[in-house]
Amino acid sequence: MGRWLSDSFCLDEETAVFDTDKTKLKYLFNVRRLIDGEEIRDFAPELLINAAGLAQTENAFRAVIPFLSKNCIISDIASVKNDLKQFYINSGFRFVSTHPMFGPTFADIGNLKTQSAIIISESCTEGKNFFRRFYEKLGVKVFEAGFEEHDELTAYSLTTPFAATLAFVSCLKPIQAPGTTFKKHMEIADGLLSEDDELLTEILLNRRGAARIEAVKTALEELCTLVKKHDAGAVKDYLHNIRKEWEVNSHAIHHAGKR
C-alpha cells in the first residue's frame, strides 16, 4: 500500500519515500528516495503517511518523529487502530488516521469505484479534508467513524467474512466440484489468501475479532444441530427465519448506503 500511495501522490504532490529496507526503494518513480533521518528533515514533509504494518506502526513513527517539523501532520493507514488514538494524543502532533478498505492484491487498483475507505473522525480537519479529496478523486466511497467505532466495523465487516472463508478453505478436499456457488466461494477464498499474512493477522487479532468468530461458530453449531436431527420441518423453519432476517438487514444496509 505504501508503494501504491507513492504512485498515487507523486504526479500531483512532491513525494518522498523512506524505508529502512533500501531494496524497497529500487523501483519507485518520480519520488525522492530517503535513506536516513537527516534527509527526512531536509525534505520537511507537511504530511507523513506511515504505511508500516500495525505491529511496526508506533516504532516507525518514533523512528522518524525526531526529524519532523511540529507543523507536519502524521498519518497511518492501519486496518486496526487498537492503541493508536492514545499514541497520537501523546505525540503532540496533528494527525489523520484512515483505512483504505482495499489492497493491491485483492482490489482492482485501476478502478476503485466499488471500494470504500474510513476516515477517523478524531483526526485534524486539514488531514481529513486532504484524504477525503484524495479518496473521492479515485471514486472511493468515504465513511467517517471514531477510533472505537472503526475497530467495531472492521471486526464486523472483515473478521466475520474472513472467518467464514477460512472455515470454508479448511474443509476443502482435492476434488473438482462443478457447483456455481462452490466456484464463487473458491474465488473469494483465492482473493483472501492472496492477501499479505501480516494484514490478515492484524484483522483476525482485532480485539473485537474473537467475538465475531464466536458468532460464526455459534451460527454453524445451531445449523449443525438441526441437520443432525434430520428434521426437515425444523430446517425449513430455520431457512424461513434466516430469509426474514436477511430481507430486513439487507434492506437496511442498502438504504443506509444510499444516504
C-alpha positions as CSV (number, residue, x, y, z in Angstrom):
1,M,0.0,0.0,0.0
2,G,2.9,2.3,0.6
3,R,4.1,1.8,-3.0
4,W,0.5,2.4,-4.3
5,L,0.2,5.6,-2.2
6,S,3.6,6.9,-3.6
7,D,2.4,6.1,-7.1
8,S,-0.9,7.9,-6.5
9,F,0.6,11.0,-5.0
10,C,3.7,11.6,-7.0
11,L,2.1,13.2,-10.0
12,D,0.3,15.9,-8.0
13,E,2.4,16.2,-4.9
14,E,6.1,16.5,-4.1
15,T,6.6,13.0,-2.7
16,A,9.4,11.2,-0.9
17,V,9.6,7.7,0.5
18,F,11.7,6.4,3.4
19,D,12.2,2.8,4.3
20,T,14.8,1.1,6.5
21,D,14.9,-1.7,3.8
22,K,16.6,0.1,1.0
23,T,15.7,-2.6,-1.5
24,K,12.1,-1.5,-1.3
25,L,13.1,1.9,-2.8
26,K,14.6,0.5,-6.0
27,Y,11.6,0.6,-8.3
28,L,9.8,3.8,-7.2
29,F,9.4,6.5,-9.8
30,N,9.0,10.3,-9.6
31,V,9.7,10.3,-5.9
32,R,12.7,11.2,-3.7
33,R,14.2,8.2,-2.0
34,L,15.3,9.0,1.6
35,I,17.7,6.7,3.3
36,D,18.3,8.5,6.7
37,G,16.7,10.8,9.1
38,E,18.5,13.9,8.1
39,E,17.2,13.6,4.6
40,I,13.7,13.5,6.1
41,R,14.5,16.7,8.0
42,D,15.7,18.3,4.8
43,F,12.6,17.3,2.8
44,A,10.4,18.8,5.6
45,P,7.2,16.9,4.8
46,E,3.8,18.6,5.5
47,L,2.2,15.1,5.8
48,L,3.8,11.9,6.8
49,I,1.9,8.7,5.9
50,N,3.1,5.6,7.9
51,A,2.4,2.5,5.8
52,A,4.2,0.0,8.1
53,G,2.2,-2.9,9.4
54,L,0.3,-2.5,12.6
55,A,2.9,-4.2,14.7
56,Q,5.6,-1.8,13.5
57,T,3.4,1.4,13.2
58,E,4.3,3.0,16.5
59,N,8.0,2.1,16.3
60,A,8.1,3.5,12.7
61,F,6.6,6.8,14.0
62,R,9.1,7.0,16.8
63,A,12.0,6.5,14.4
64,V,11.1,9.5,12.2
65,I,9.3,11.9,14.5
66,P,12.6,13.5,15.7
67,F,13.2,14.6,12.2
68,L,9.7,16.2,11.6
69,S,8.6,19.8,12.0
70,K,5.8,20.3,14.5
71,N,3.7,21.6,11.7
72,C,3.8,18.1,10.0
73,I,0.6,16.1,10.1
74,I,1.3,12.4,10.9
75,S,-0.9,9.7,9.5
76,D,-1.5,5.9,9.4
77,I,-3.5,3.6,7.1
78,A,-3.7,0.7,9.6
79,S,-6.6,-1.8,9.2
80,V,-7.0,-2.0,13.0
81,K,-6.3,1.0,15.2
82,N,-6.1,-0.5,18.7
83,D,-3.9,1.9,20.8
84,L,-3.1,4.4,18.0
85,K,-5.5,7.0,19.5
86,Q,-3.5,7.3,22.7
87,F,-0.3,7.3,20.7
88,Y,-1.5,10.3,18.7
89,I,-2.6,12.2,21.8
90,N,0.8,11.7,23.4
91,S,2.7,12.6,20.3
92,G,1.7,16.3,20.3
93,F,1.4,16.2,16.5
94,R,-1.7,16.9,14.5
95,F,-2.8,13.6,12.9
96,V,-5.2,11.9,10.5
97,S,-5.9,8.2,10.6
98,T,-7.6,6.5,7.7
99,H,-8.3,2.9,6.5
100,P,-8.4,2.3,2.7
101,M,-10.6,-0.9,2.8
102,F,-8.9,-2.4,-0.3
103,G,-5.5,-3.6,-1.2
104,P,-3.4,-4.0,-4.3
105,T,-3.7,-7.8,-4.2
106,F,-7.5,-8.1,-3.9
107,A,-8.9,-4.9,-5.5
108,D,-8.7,-3.6,-9.0
109,I,-6.4,-0.6,-8.2
110,G,-7.2,0.9,-11.6
111,N,-10.9,1.1,-10.8
112,L,-11.8,1.8,-7.2
113,K,-15.4,3.0,-7.7
114,T,-16.8,0.0,-5.8
115,Q,-14.3,0.4,-2.9
116,S,-14.6,2.2,0.4
117,A,-12.3,4.0,2.9
118,I,-12.8,5.1,6.5
119,I,-11.5,8.4,7.9
120,I,-11.2,8.6,11.7
121,S,-13.4,11.4,13.0
122,E,-11.0,12.5,15.7
123,S,-8.4,13.4,13.0
124,C,-7.5,17.0,12.4
125,T,-9.6,18.9,9.9
126,E,-6.9,19.6,7.4
127,G,-5.9,16.0,7.3
128,K,-9.4,14.8,6.9
129,N,-10.1,17.2,4.1
130,F,-6.9,16.1,2.3
131,F,-7.8,12.4,2.4
132,R,-11.4,13.0,1.6
133,R,-10.4,14.8,-1.6
134,F,-7.8,12.1,-2.4
135,Y,-10.3,9.1,-2.0
136,E,-13.2,10.8,-3.7
137,K,-11.0,11.8,-6.7
138,L,-10.4,8.0,-7.1
139,G,-14.2,7.3,-6.8
140,V,-13.7,5.6,-3.4
141,K,-16.8,5.9,-1.1
142,V,-15.7,7.6,2.2
143,F,-17.1,6.9,5.6
144,E,-16.2,8.6,8.9
145,A,-16.0,6.9,12.2
146,G,-14.3,7.3,15.6
147,F,-11.4,5.0,16.6
148,E,-13.6,2.7,18.6
149,E,-16.4,2.5,16.1
150,H,-13.8,1.9,13.3
151,D,-12.5,-1.2,15.0
152,E,-16.0,-2.5,15.7
153,L,-16.8,-2.0,12.0
154,T,-13.5,-3.8,11.0
155,A,-14.4,-6.8,13.1
156,Y,-17.9,-6.9,11.7
157,S,-17.1,-6.3,8.1
158,L,-13.8,-8.0,7.7
159,T,-13.2,-10.5,10.6
160,T,-16.7,-12.1,10.1
161,P,-16.3,-12.9,6.4
162,F,-12.6,-13.8,6.8
163,A,-13.5,-16.4,9.4
164,A,-16.3,-17.9,7.3
165,T,-14.0,-18.1,4.3
166,L,-11.1,-19.6,6.3
167,A,-13.6,-22.2,7.6
168,F,-14.6,-23.0,4.0
169,V,-10.9,-23.3,3.0
170,S,-10.1,-25.7,5.9
171,C,-12.9,-28.0,4.7
172,L,-11.7,-28.3,1.1
173,K,-10.6,-31.6,-0.5
174,P,-8.6,-32.1,-3.7
175,I,-11.8,-32.8,-5.7
176,Q,-13.1,-30.7,-8.5
177,A,-16.7,-29.6,-7.8
178,P,-19.0,-28.3,-10.5
179,G,-21.3,-26.1,-8.4
180,T,-21.7,-22.4,-9.2
181,T,-21.9,-21.5,-5.6
182,F,-18.8,-23.5,-4.8
183,K,-16.9,-21.7,-7.6
184,K,-17.9,-18.3,-6.2
185,H,-16.6,-19.3,-2.8
186,M,-13.4,-20.5,-4.4
187,E,-12.9,-17.1,-6.0
188,I,-13.5,-15.4,-2.7
189,A,-11.0,-17.7,-0.9
190,D,-8.4,-17.2,-3.6
191,G,-8.7,-13.4,-3.2
192,L,-8.5,-13.7,0.6
193,L,-5.5,-16.0,0.6
194,S,-3.6,-13.7,-1.8
195,E,-3.6,-11.0,0.8
196,D,-0.5,-10.4,2.9
197,D,-0.2,-12.6,6.1
198,E,0.5,-9.6,8.2
199,L,-2.6,-7.8,7.1
200,L,-4.8,-10.9,7.7
201,T,-3.2,-11.4,11.1
202,E,-4.0,-7.7,12.0
203,I,-7.6,-8.2,11.0
204,L,-8.0,-11.5,12.9
205,L,-6.3,-10.2,16.0
206,N,-8.5,-7.2,16.3
207,R,-9.5,-7.1,20.0
208,R,-13.1,-7.4,18.9
209,G,-12.4,-10.2,16.4
210,A,-12.8,-13.1,18.8
211,A,-16.5,-12.2,19.5
212,R,-17.2,-12.1,15.7
213,I,-15.6,-15.5,15.2
214,E,-17.6,-16.9,18.2
215,A,-20.8,-15.6,16.4
216,V,-19.9,-17.5,13.3
217,K,-19.1,-20.6,15.4
218,T,-22.5,-20.3,17.2
219,A,-24.4,-20.0,13.9
220,L,-22.7,-23.1,12.5
221,E,-23.3,-25.1,15.7
222,E,-27.0,-24.2,15.5
223,L,-27.2,-25.3,11.9
224,C,-25.2,-28.5,12.6
225,T,-27.6,-29.4,15.4
226,L,-30.6,-29.0,13.1
227,V,-29.0,-31.1,10.4
228,K,-28.0,-33.9,12.8
229,K,-31.7,-34.2,13.9
230,H,-32.6,-34.7,10.3
231,D,-35.8,-32.7,10.9
232,A,-36.9,-31.2,7.6
233,G,-39.6,-29.1,9.2
234,A,-37.1,-27.5,11.6
235,V,-34.6,-26.9,8.8
236,K,-37.4,-25.1,6.8
237,D,-38.3,-23.0,9.8
238,Y,-34.6,-22.1,10.1
239,L,-34.4,-21.1,6.5
240,H,-37.6,-19.1,6.7
241,N,-36.3,-17.2,9.8
242,I,-32.9,-16.6,8.2
243,R,-34.5,-15.3,5.0
244,K,-36.6,-12.9,7.0
245,E,-33.6,-11.6,8.9
246,W,-31.7,-11.3,5.6
247,E,-34.5,-9.3,4.0
248,V,-34.7,-6.9,6.9
249,N,-30.9,-6.5,7.4
250,S,-30.0,-6.3,3.7
251,H,-32.7,-3.7,3.1
252,A,-31.4,-1.6,6.0
253,I,-27.8,-1.9,4.7
254,H,-28.8,-0.9,1.1
255,H,-30.9,2.0,2.5
256,A,-28.0,3.2,4.6
257,G,-25.7,3.0,1.6
258,K,-27.9,5.4,-0.4
259,R,-27.9,8.1,2.2
